Amino acid sequence: MGTRGPVPNRSDQRRRRNKPEVPVSTAPAGALADREPGDEAWHPIALRWYEGLALSGQSAFYQRSDWDTALYVAEAMSRNLQASRFSAQLFAAVMSATSSLLATEGDRRRLRIELERAKAKPDGPNEVVTELDEYRRRASAG
């Protein structure tokens, strides 16, 4: 699954622009996957994690099996967090499974997936001028 070793830099931060060593294979995706709602009985952290996946950029690529995996991971996470005795082994398994769902920046970078935030665009030319005027005012104020 991806590369081993340290997390690679983002593509815009890399110095070398070599072609990727492994070509990307593509296939048509299945139908847009519906996800089951999170269980209100889950631990708040597990519920927040599961609901957060739906808001994350990588979830656009999720298939039904990915959502089923996420549901299972959230259930295991919740059981571990609610248990009277925390299981380090279950925690390790949950963290490994979240990695397969590309839940962290490092997981995504290892697979050469980068999510970019939408940049706020000025509403019009007047807003740009206003920003420049504000910059000039601050610079002259010292």
C-alpha positions in Angstrom: 0.0 0.0 0.0 1.9 3.0 -1.2 5.5 3.7 -0.4 7.4 2.9 2.8 9.6 5.2 4.8 9.0 8.9 5.6 6.0 10.7 4.3 6.8 12.3 0.9 6.6 16.1 0.5 3.6 17.5 -1.4 4.2 17.7 -5.1 4.5 21.5 -5.0 7.2 21.2 -2.4 9.3 18.6 -4.2 12.5 19.6 -5.9 12.6 16.9 -8.5 9.8 16.4 -11.0 10.6 12.9 -12.2 7.9 10.8 -13.7 6.3 8.5 -11.1 8.0 5.1 -10.9 4.7 3.3 -11.0 2.1 4.3 -13.6 -1.5 4.8 -12.3 -4.0 2.2 -13.2 -7.6 3.4 -13.7 -10.9 1.7 -13.8 -14.5 3.0 -13.9 -16.0 3.6 -10.5 -19.2 2.0 -9.3 -22.3 4.0 -8.6 -22.0 6.8 -6.1 -22.0 5.1 -2.7 -24.5 5.9 0.0 -23.2 5.7 3.5 -25.0 4.4 6.5 -25.6 7.1 9.2 -23.4 6.9 12.3 -24.8 5.2 15.3 -25.8 7.7 18.0 -24.9 5.1 20.7 -21.2 5.2 19.6 -18.6 7.0 21.6 -18.5 10.7 20.6 -15.0 10.4 19.2 -15.9 7.5 17.0 -19.1 9.2 15.8 -17.1 12.4 15.0 -14.5 10.4 13.1 -17.1 8.6 11.0 -19.0 11.8 10.3 -15.8 13.6 9.5 -14.9 11.0 6.8 -18.0 12.1 4.9 -16.8 15.7 4.9 -13.2 14.7 3.8 -12.0 15.1 0.3 -10.9 11.5 -0.1 -14.5 10.2 0.6 -15.3 11.3 -3.0 -13.5 8.1 -4.1 -15.2 5.8 -1.6 -17.2 2.9 -2.8 -19.8 0.9 -0.8 -17.1 -1.4 0.6 -15.1 1.6 1.8 -18.1 2.9 3.7 -18.8 -0.5 5.1 -15.2 -0.7 6.3 -15.5 2.8 7.9 -18.7 1.7 9.7 -16.9 -1.4 11.0 -13.8 0.6 12.1 -16.0 3.2 13.9 -17.9 0.4 15.7 -14.6 -1.1 16.9 -13.3 2.3 17.8 -16.4 3.1 19.8 -16.3 -0.3 21.6 -12.7 0.2 22.6 -13.3 3.8 23.8 -16.3 2.7 25.9 -14.7 -0.5 27.3 -13.8 -0.6 31.0 -10.3 -1.7 29.9 -8.7 -0.1 26.9 -7.2 -2.6 24.4 -3.9 -1.5 22.9 -4.2 -4.3 20.3 -7.6 -3.2 19.2 -6.3 0.4 19.1 -3.5 -0.7 16.7 -5.9 -2.5 14.5 -8.2 0.5 14.3 -5.3 2.8 13.5 -4.2 0.4 10.8 -7.7 0.3 9.3 -8.0 4.1 9.4 -4.8 4.2 7.4 -6.4 2.0 4.7 -9.2 4.6 4.5 -6.6 7.4 3.9 -7.8 9.2 7.0 -4.6 11.2 7.5 -2.5 13.5 5.4 0.5 11.1 5.6 -1.6 8.2 4.4 -2.8 10.2 1.4 0.7 11.5 0.5 2.2 8.0 0.6 -0.3 7.1 -2.2 0.4 10.4 -4.0 -3.1 11.8 -3.3 -3.2 15.5 -2.4 -6.4 17.3 -1.3 -6.3 21.1 -1.9 -8.5 23.6 -0.2 -10.5 25.9 -2.4 -9.0 29.3 -2.4 -11.2 32.2 -1.6 -11.8 34.3 -4.6 -12.4 38.1 -4.3 -16.0 39.1 -5.0 -14.9 41.6 -7.6 -12.2 44.1 -8.5 -13.2 46.5 -5.8 -12.4 44.0 -3.1 -8.9 43.6 -4.5 -8.4 47.3 -4.5 -9.7 47.5 -0.9 -7.2 44.8 0.1 -4.3 46.7 -1.5 -5.4 50.0 0.1 -5.5 48.2 3.5 -2.0 46.8 2.9 -0.7 50.3 1.9 -2.3 51.8 5.0 -0.6 49.2 7.3 2.7 49.6 5.6 2.7 53.4 5.9 1.6 53.2 9.6 4.9 51.5 10.4 
